[in-house]
Amino acid sequence: MTLSNRTNDSTQSASGRVIWSAPSNIALVKYWGKKENQIPCNPSISFSLDSSRTEMDVTWNYQCHQNNPVVNFKFEGEENKNFALKISNYIEALTDDYSSLKGLSLDISSKNTFPHSAGIASSASSMAALGLCLSSILKQLGHTGSLQEASSLARLGSGSACRSLYEGWTLWGETEALKESSNEYATPLKGLIPIHPNFENIQDSVLVVTSKPKPVSSRVGHALMHNHPYAEARFKRAVENTSALFEALTEGSWEKFGSIVEAEALDLHAMMLTSDPSYILLRPESLAIIEKVRKVREERGLCVYFTLDAGPNVHLIYPEKSANAVKEWINSELLNLLEAGLWLDDKIGLGPVNKLESLDE
């Protein structure tokens, strides 16, 4: 690779390859509603998943005289011109702050470890992987190349993607509950709050009610919050729940934790039910699973709680010590509520993996 220390007039060309694998994440305090430039209307808390990931392999060339980025994109071996155009537009929008991106030609090959429309946010993992790849390239062109920069880049592609840049628990959005918080990038909670051992190795089983596309995109759903009659109350409640979830994570209380997590999931769907136009994202099977979760806690004392993203598929969140019992219960009582009996076994993970290069913390 031909490269000077920093992109300038003497750097005529450069090339290289980067490969990043980034996880999806599941939000427990939900981000719903945004301002310009992907700024959230409320803070959110998530944890990165372990096996639900996007791997992005990027071969790049830089020519300083090139005026616009050029992107070729393949997903799981097949060319996808629509997503290539989306990435081109996304990168072009970044060129005001990163002028060297104008000179990039990118050949991108991407693949997921999980099925499409399985209730796992592929936009989070894919844009996180892309943000990491771009930050690695920018580092080789003389920029900082930090995880914080990559989180900010990922945010501009998909808000929730900025939370997939770190292992374990992550916060995104300014809040008085954490002075290090920011609207521009996510903040890993490791070392900032003392998370109780009860929440180590937390498990997430994803129950696939349907793989059909939902009737409204998340982008449209966020926009519906602009004139929503309950928007301000929702944003206030999310701020309160952020502080309360910090307390639960510190105290080690699964009961307090689960109460907040389930309320947040139902709040999200309540916002869609009461928007204009209104959308019903839950399916009868989703509601049946929710009722069964409540019943198994009450009757058998099983420590398991539900959450949902903006769709019908249900995430079951539970401690590692309950894993065998929960999985047996899924297989014995819930399979008939799932599409082809499909569910995915996942857990809290260690964050992105780069085989070729590391970014500074």
Phi, psi and omega in degrees: 000131176266123189198137170267174183296328182215145180296121178204192185297336182277346178271099183275323183205158176200161179204165179175190180215138176227145177225119177235141170246122182238143180275159163281177177217160176241121180279137177255319160264122194273140169269117180210109186111127182218160177257187179300152178062033174059040176267127185284149176278346177208158177289158177220154178232136180217172164231145179285140179278168185264301188260348179272099192220159168245131173254129181237123182248117187237120168261126188232152173227140179241128174233118189295338182270358180283138187264338182219148177294148177238128186232130166245132187227131172236134174248118181052044172089351182248136181296137179229094185290327180296316180287329175300318178294320178300316180293319178301314179296320178298312181294320179300324179292340180274350190290342175296324180265334181230083187297332182293342178296337178301328185272007186271138164244126186238129168253111188247131173238124187232147175208151178251154175267000183229154182290149177297145178059037179265008182088013177244135188286096179289332178294326179294311183289321183289316180287332173294315178297319179294317178302320178293318178297314180296319179294323176296318179295315179299324177298318179290342176263010172106002179273181186295310179072040181264163174296326178296318176297317180297323178296319178295317178297318179297320180302321182290341175270319178203121187309309184292343181296332183296340180277353183266013184269357188224161175283154171065223188276140184218143175245140172227131178112138182294136178205144178293345180289343180212113186294335181279359185290157182208151171277343187275334182204164179275160182234122177291140183273347180301124180086350181259325172230145182279092181286128186295146178303339178300338183253015171284146176055038178299142186255152178219110173258124184261117183263117185270098177288317177204146176260005179290145178301142178287156187288349181216139179284159177298324179301314178293320179300317177300317182297330181293346179283346184299319181243024183288134182295338182249016186300309185297321178295322179296314181297320179297318181294322178296321177298315179296319181290332175298312178296318181294323179290323173304315180298316180297317180296326180284319182284334183085020183271108177291326180296314178294316178303309184295324179298317179292315184298315181291321178297320178297318179297318181288326174302314181303313181286331175296324178297320179289323179296329186252011177279174178228105004287161182265146179228137174254108183265338178283147175252162178307324179294326177299313180295322179297320178295317178302315179297320180292324176299313180298320182292318182291331174293314184291316188272328184244355179068022181285128182277091180211138182226160182249154164214165179218148165272194182281070181184183187272345186280145191249133172261129173260123183249130184199161180284159182301325182294340179266001191301311183298315182294319181294316182294321176297319179294318176303310184292332183269332189235345188246345187301327181291348178265358186251153178291115182055027179066023188275126168215153186244134183262117180219181182196176177297142188235181187262010173088194184295157177229132177236124183273342190248337189199153177245149174259148176289144176291000000 
